[in-house]
């Protein structure tokens, strides 16, 4: 399960109606990652199906400009997409 492999940080990177994006740390390697956390109680059944399809699609993609889903976990209340670390400077700040 997710909590055996990762520790959630208090650092909230972003949020939207479907999920929150948080920084997490791998328990074994101390490596920082990001995690999309979906609350099942707040997602309609058809949207939950879309989330599973999105996971399948993202896991199949391999391109340097698309964030990589490294692992995924699901329990009774949440779905977790563990992503490569994206906590660098924002593109907006880079352009400005």
C-alpha positions, 0 to 999 in steps of 0.5 A: 500500500501507498503508506508503506512506501511513501510519506506524505509531505505537508507541502501542497503543490496544487489542487483541483476538483479531482485531486490534490498534488502533494510532495511525497518521500520514498521511505526506502530511498528518501527520494522526493516524488509528487503524488496526485491523490484522488478522493473516491468519495468526491468522484462520480462513478463515470469520473472514476472510470475516467481516472482509471483510463487516464492512469492506463494512458499515462503509464503507456506514454514515454516522452521527455515532455510528459510527466511520468507516472512511476507507480499507482496505488488504490485503497478503499478511499483514495487513488494515488498516482506517484509521479516523478518530482516536478517541484522545480521552478514554474515555466512561467517564472522561467519565461519571465 
